[in-house]
């Protein structure tokens, strides 16, 4: 996706929030959007997601499926969690049976099962944020845009975000994420887009110095696989493979292979 010479202001004659912004992100890449409050980070993310249109310039090659999670989930809606996610799945083009399966999977994955019958307006901020993450992942996005995704989440839930990012990247998608809490240290290898004075500067991913590596096998109960993998990746470890007990112990370690053990 490419942002080409984009200018944006919210009203005619108003100040320019973004001026001549030009950035790009390729499949399999993640970029962290940084800047002080009010600098235009959320504006840039909304442009990338297609929520806003440029006043001048253009956004090209945006993936057809975009997952968008705003900083403040719009919880003031007359739906239960299940009804909302079901409606969002159908709006994303999923058949009814696939929507039901996706809602089941993501409510369980994000710890929302006991809230499925609760109305959105009755949820805590952190729980509402999980609903926002779930709706963005119901149909795997080619571009995932996260505006302060860790805001309001408890410590356990914060560990889930790097796992979601990694899944999108592994499937060939790209991810944009803003953060003012320092949580993006959990995303090693991310490029940096810094918004200041209406302009956007970029820095490539930091290159870690070469070091010796060791391979460690870890056995965990099947129910804890997803959380363990997410925590390992969040800590900067490279997960070579996850296999079942029935897999041959000398089976080739294919990066990105996912199963359960």
C-alpha positions in Angstrom: 0.0 0.0 0.0 1.3 3.5 -0.9 0.4 6.9 0.5 1.4 9.4 -2.2 1.7 13.1 -1.6 -1.3 13.1 0.8 -2.6 16.3 2.3 -5.5 16.4 4.7 -7.5 19.0 6.6 -10.8 18.6 8.3 -12.5 21.7 6.9 -12.0 24.1 4.0 -9.5 26.8 5.0 -8.6 24.9 8.2 -5.0 23.9 9.2 -3.3 21.0 7.4 -3.2 18.0 9.7 -1.0 16.1 7.2 1.2 17.7 4.5 2.8 15.8 1.6 2.7 12.5 3.4 4.5 9.8 1.4 4.9 6.4 3.0 4.5 2.7 1.9 4.2 -0.7 3.5 4.7 -4.1 1.7 3.0 -7.4 2.5 4.6 -9.1 5.5 5.7 -5.8 7.0 4.7 -4.0 10.2 5.1 -0.3 10.9 4.7 1.6 14.2 3.3 5.1 14.0 4.8 7.4 16.6 4.3 11.1 17.6 2.9 13.3 20.3 -0.8 13.5 21.0 -2.5 15.6 18.4 0.3 15.2 15.9 -1.9 13.4 13.4 -1.1 9.7 14.1 -4.8 8.7 14.2 -5.5 10.7 11.0 -2.7 8.8 9.2 -4.1 5.5 10.4 -7.6 6.4 9.3 -6.4 7.4 5.9 -4.6 4.1 5.6 -7.7 2.2 6.7 -9.9 4.0 4.3 -12.0 5.7 7.0 -10.8 9.1 5.8 -10.2 10.3 2.2 -7.3 12.6 1.3 -7.9 16.3 0.6 -5.1 16.0 -1.9 -3.0 13.0 -3.1 -4.0 9.4 -3.1 -3.7 6.0 -1.3 -2.9 3.2 -3.7 -3.0 -0.6 -3.5 -4.9 -0.8 -0.3 -5.7 -4.5 0.3 -9.4 -5.4 -0.2 -9.8 -6.6 3.3 -8.9 -4.1 6.0 -9.2 -4.7 9.7 -9.6 -1.4 11.6 -9.5 -1.0 15.4 -9.9 2.6 16.5 -8.4 3.9 19.8 -11.9 4.1 21.3 -14.2 1.3 20.4 -17.7 2.7 19.6 -19.5 0.8 22.4 -22.6 2.9 22.6 -24.6 0.6 20.3 -27.7 -1.5 21.0 -26.2 -4.9 20.3 -24.9 -7.8 22.4 -21.3 -8.9 21.7 -22.6 -11.9 19.7 -25.1 -9.8 17.7 -22.5 -7.2 16.9 -19.8 -9.6 15.8 -22.3 -11.6 13.7 -23.4 -8.5 11.9 -19.7 -7.5 11.3 -18.9 -10.9 10.0 -21.8 -10.8 7.5 -20.8 -7.2 6.5 -17.3 -8.5 5.8 -18.8 -11.0 3.3 -18.6 -14.2 5.4 -21.4 -16.8 4.9 -23.6 -17.4 7.9 -21.9 -20.7 8.9 -18.4 -19.2 8.5 -19.5 -16.1 10.5 -20.8 -18.3 13.4 -17.5 -20.3 13.4 -15.4 -17.2 13.3 -17.4 -15.6 16.2 -17.0 -18.7 18.3 -13.2 -18.9 17.6 -12.4 -15.2 18.3 -14.6 -14.9 21.4 -12.9 -17.9 22.9 -9.5 -16.7 21.8 -9.9 -13.3 23.3 -11.6 -14.4 26.5 -15.0 -13.0 25.5 -17.2 -16.1 25.8 -18.9 -15.1 29.1 -19.7 -11.7 27.6 -21.4 -12.9 24.5 -24.9 -12.0 25.8 -23.8 -8.6 27.2 -24.7 -5.4 25.5 -21.7 -3.4 24.2 -22.6 -0.3 26.3 -22.3 -2.4 29.5 -18.7 -3.6 28.8 -15.6 -2.2 30.4 -13.2 -0.3 28.2 -10.8 -3.2 28.0 -13.4 -5.8 27.2 -14.9 -3.5 24.5 -11.4 -3.2 23.1 -11.2 -7.0 22.8 -14.5 -6.9 20.8 -12.9 -4.4 18.5 -9.9 -6.8 18.0 -12.3 -9.7 17.4 -14.3 -7.9 14.7 -11.1 -6.9 12.9 -9.9 -10.5 12.7 -13.2 -12.3 11.8 -12.0 -12.4 8.2 -8.3 -12.3 8.1 -7.3 -8.8 6.9 -4.7 -8.0 4.2 -4.1 -4.8 6.2 -4.6 -4.6 10.0 -4.7 -1.1 11.4 -4.5 -0.7 15.1 -4.8 2.6 16.9 -3.4 2.3 20.4 -4.6 -1.4 20.6 -3.1 -2.0 24.1 -5.2 0.8 25.7 -7.4 -0.5 28.5 -6.2 -4.1 28.2 -5.0 -6.0 31.2 -1.6 -7.6 31.3 -2.8 -11.0 30.0 -4.7 -9.5 27.2 -1.8 -7.3 26.1 0.1 -10.4 25.3 -2.4 -11.4 22.7 -1.8 -8.4 20.4 1.7 -9.5 19.1 0.2 -12.9 18.3 -2.6 -11.3 16.2 0.0 -9.1 14.4 2.2 -12.2 13.7 -0.7 -14.1 12.3 -1.5 -11.4 9.8 2.1 -11.0 8.8 2.6 -14.8 8.4 -0.4 -14.8 6.0 1.2 -12.1 3.8 -0.7 -9.2 5.3 0.7 -5.9 6.6 0.1 -4.1 9.9 0.1 -0.5 11.0 0.0 0.2 14.8 0.2 3.3 16.9 1.3 3.3 20.6 2.3 5.7 23.3 2.7 3.2 26.1 6.0 1.7 24.8 4.2 -1.6 24.1 5.6 -1.8 20.5 8.9 -3.2 21.9 6.9 -6.4 21.6 7.0 -6.0 17.8 10.7 -6.6 16.9 11.5 -5.8 13.3 8.9 -3.0 12.9 9.6 0.1 10.8 8.9 3.4 12.4 6.7 6.2 11.0 7.0 9.4 13.0 4.4 12.1 12.6 5.4 15.7 13.6 4.3 19.1 12.4 2.1 17.5 9.8 4.8 15.5 8.1 5.7 11.8 8.2 9.3 10.6 8.6 10.3 7.0 8.3 13.0 4.8 9.7 13.7 1.2 8.6 13.5 -1.7 11.1 16.4 -1.8 13.5 18.9 -4.5 12.6 19.9 -6.6 15.7 23.6 -7.5 16.0 24.5 -11.0 15.0 24.6 -13.4 17.9 24.7 -17.1 18.6 21.4 -18.9 18.8 20.1 -22.0 20.5 17.0 -24.1 19.9 14.9 -24.9 22.9 11.9 -27.3 22.9 9.0 -26.5 25.2 6.1 -28.8 26.0 2.8 -27.2 27.1 -0.9 -28.4 27.4 -2.8 -28.0 24.2 -5.1 -25.4 25.6 -2.1 -23.1 26.3 -0.5 -23.3 22.9 -1.8 -20.0 21.5 -0.9 -18.0 24.6 2.5 -19.5 24.9 3.4 -18.9 21.3 2.2 -15.3 21.6 4.3 -14.7 24.7 7.4 -16.2 23.2 7.0 -14.0 20.1 6.3 -10.9 22.2 9.6 -11.5 24.0 11.4 -11.6 20.7 11.9 -15.3 20.3 11.5 -17.0 16.9 9.1 -19.9 17.0 10.3 -22.5 14.5 7.5 -25.0 14.7 4.5 -26.1 16.9 3.8 -29.8 16.5 1.4 -32.4 18.0 2.5 -35.4 20.1 1.8 -37.5 17.0 4.2 -35.6 14.8 7.5 -37.4 14.1 10.2 -35.8 16.4 12.6 -35.5 13.5 10.0 -33.9 11.2 11.5 -30.9 9.3 11.0 -27.6 11.2 9.0 -25.5 8.8 8.8 -21.9 9.9 5.2 -20.8 10.4 3.8 -24.3 10.7 1.0 -24.1 13.3 -0.5 -27.1 15.1 -1.1 -28.0 18.8 0.9 -29.9 21.4 
